[in-house]
Amino acid sequence: MDLQLNGKSALVTGSTAGIGFAIATELAREGVRVTINGRRQAGVDAAVDRLRGLVSGAEVCGFAADLSTAYGCQALAGACPQVDILVNNLGIFDPSPFASIPDSEWQRFFDTNVMSGVRLARHYLPAMKAAHWGRVVFISSESGINTPGEMVHYGMTKSAQLAVARGLAQDCAGTGVTVNSVLPGPTRSEGVAAFFAKLADEAGIDEGEMERRFFAEARPTSILKRMIDPAEVAALVAYVCSGRAAATTGAALRVEGGIVSTIC
């Protein structure tokens, strides 16, 4: 299927690894000019080199900025003033008991996971509307619907992303610009893999058994019963960004393996 993306430009935040890198790679394969973002220049440079090695002829550049701050968002917008596609993938997570989460952590999570996307959408949407074409995608999570007791602050930010995306979609009514959310489930990113390896080591079991226990005890409603590959998330995101998805907007699209048990 031709996704009608050849020659478009995209910014994927938090894209030096994991889901973000998989999205950048999938878009590059479709002929999109991709800007990779991360906090550290060394990581950005390595990701750019890696993507060029994976996709022959890929048009890719990178910009290092801490998007949890207004300054970082402004710097990135200045270096990359206009794009056709904005994928707000940047996000942090950290399991922590609710009673031990200080105010500063609530604020850090909100600034990183929510305000980075708000600030960038505010910058890029006017030009998208003027061009009568644009795509904004927020990478939320099944935790935005099923708030995890072990990460209430994380779930809060993922719910907020759903609200922002829906509101922006309504703000873009009739403009040719679509705004959607994508909700991955537990995904085998580098960070999650390292976290599971640590848990398995502490429990004295192998990682396969740790994963089985996780889905049996922490995510029992999962139909998939396994971790999701970042490429499986990226495939849906690429479609949502495409010309083929022009009638899909204001939606919260699931790629979470059936964890969310409600039909709609």
Residue pairs with C-beta under 8 A, 6 or more apart in sequence:
1 244
3 30
3 238
3 239
3 241
3 242
3 243
3 244
4 242
4 243
4 244
5 27
5 30
5 31
5 32
5 238
5 241
5 242
5 243
6 30
6 31
6 32
7 31
7 32
7 33
8 31
8 32
8 33
8 84
8 85
8 241
9 32
9 33
9 34
9 35
9 82
9 83
9 84
9 85
10 24
10 27
10 32
10 33
10 34
10 35
10 83
10 84
10 85
10 86
10 87
10 241
11 34
11 35
11 37
11 76
11 80
11 83
11 85
11 86
11 87
11 120
11 124
12 20
12 23
12 24
12 27
12 34
12 35
12 36
12 37
12 87
12 89
13 20
13 37
13 67
13 87
13 88
13 89
13 90
13 116
13 117
13 120
14 20
14 37
14 38
14 67
14 89
14 90
14 91
15 21
15 23
15 24
15 36
15 37
15 38
15 47
15 87
15 89
16 36
16 37
16 38
16 43
16 44
16 46
16 47
17 43
17 47
17 189
17 190
17 191
18 187
18 189
18 190
18 191
18 192
18 230
19 89
19 139
19 184
19 187
19 189
19 230
19 233
19 234
20 36
20 87
20 89
20 90
20 139
21 36
21 47
21 50
21 51
21 230
22 230
22 231
22 233
22 234
23 87
23 89
23 139
23 233
23 234
23 237
23 238
24 34
24 36
24 47
24 51
24 60
25 51
25 54
25 55
25 231
25 234
26 231
26 234
26 235
26 237
26 238
27 34
27 85
27 238
27 241
28 34
28 51
28 55
28 58
28 59
28 60
29 55
29 58
30 238
30 242
32 59
32 85
32 241
33 59
33 60
34 51
34 58
34 59
34 60
34 61
35 60
35 61
35 62
35 63
35 80
35 83
36 44
36 47
36 48
36 51
36 60
36 61
36 62
36 63
37 44
37 62
37 63
37 64
37 65
37 67
37 76
37 90
38 44
38 47
38 62
38 64
39 64
39 65
39 66
40 64
41 64
43 64
44 62
44 63
44 64
45 62
47 62
48 60
48 61
48 62
51 58
51 60
52 58
52 60
63 75
63 76
63 79
63 80
65 72
65 73
65 75
65 76
66 72
67 73
67 76
67 90
67 112
67 116
67 119
67 120
68 108
68 111
68 112
68 115
68 116
69 111
70 115
70 119
73 116
73 119
73 120
73 123
74 119
76 120
77 120
77 123
77 124
82 124
82 127
83 124
84 128
84 131
84 133
84 134
84 135
85 134
85 135
85 136
85 137
85 241
86 120
86 121
86 124
86 134
86 135
86 136
86 137
87 137
87 139
87 237
87 241
88 116
88 117
88 120
88 121
88 136
88 137
88 138
88 139
88 161
89 139
90 112
90 113
90 116
90 117
91 112
91 113
91 139
91 141
91 157
91 158
92 108
92 109
92 112
92 113
92 154
93 151
93 154
93 191
94 105
94 151
94 154
95 150
95 151
96 105
96 150
96 151
96 153
97 150
98 149
98 152
101 152
101 153
105 153
106 153
106 156
109 153
109 154
109 156
109 157
110 156
110 157
110 160
112 157
113 154
113 157
113 158
113 160
113 161
114 157
114 160
114 161
114 164
117 138
117 161
117 164
118 164
121 136
121 164
121 168
121 179
124 134
124 136
125 134
125 136
125 168
125 171
125 172
125 177
127 134
128 134
128 135
128 136
128 172
128 175
128 177
129 172
129 175
129 176
129 177
131 176
132 175
132 176
132 177
133 176
133 177
134 172
134 175
134 176
134 177
134 178
135 177
135 178
135 179
135 240
135 241
135 242
135 245
136 165
136 168
136 177
136 178
136 179
136 180
137 179
137 180
137 181
137 182
137 237
137 240
137 241
138 161
138 162
138 164
138 165
138 179
138 180
138 181
138 182
139 161
139 181
139 182
139 184
139 233
139 237
140 158
140 161
140 162
140 165
140 181
140 182
140 183
140 252
141 154
141 155
141 158
141 183
141 184
141 185
141 256
142 183
142 184
142 185
142 254
142 256
142 259
142 260
143 151
143 154
143 155
143 158
144 155
144 158
144 159
144 161
144 162
144 181
144 183
144 252
145 159
145 162
145 183
145 252
145 260
145 262
146 155
146 259
146 260
147 155
147 156
147 159
148 154
148 155
158 183
161 181
162 181
162 252
165 179
165 180
165 181
165 250
165 252
166 179
166 181
166 250
166 252
168 179
169 178
169 179
169 180
169 249
169 250
169 251
170 250
172 178
172 179
172 249
176 246
178 240
178 245
178 246
178 248
178 249
179 249
179 250
180 240
180 248
180 249
180 250
180 251
180 252
180 253
181 251
181 252
181 253
182 233
182 236
182 237
182 240
182 253
182 254
182 255
183 252
183 253
183 254
183 255
183 256
183 260
184 228
184 233
184 255
184 256
185 219
185 222
185 224
185 228
185 255
185 256
185 257
185 259
186 192
186 214
186 219
186 222
186 227
186 228
186 257
186 259
187 227
187 228
187 229
187 230
187 233
188 227
188 228
188 229
188 230
189 230
192 227
196 207
196 210
196 211
196 214
197 207
199 210
200 206
200 207
200 209
200 210
203 210
205 213
211 226
211 227
215 222
215 225
215 226
219 259
221 258
221 259
221 260
221 261
222 257
222 258
222 259
223 257
223 258
223 259
224 257
224 258
225 257
226 257
228 255
228 256
228 257
232 255
233 255
236 253
236 255
239 245
240 248
240 253
254 260
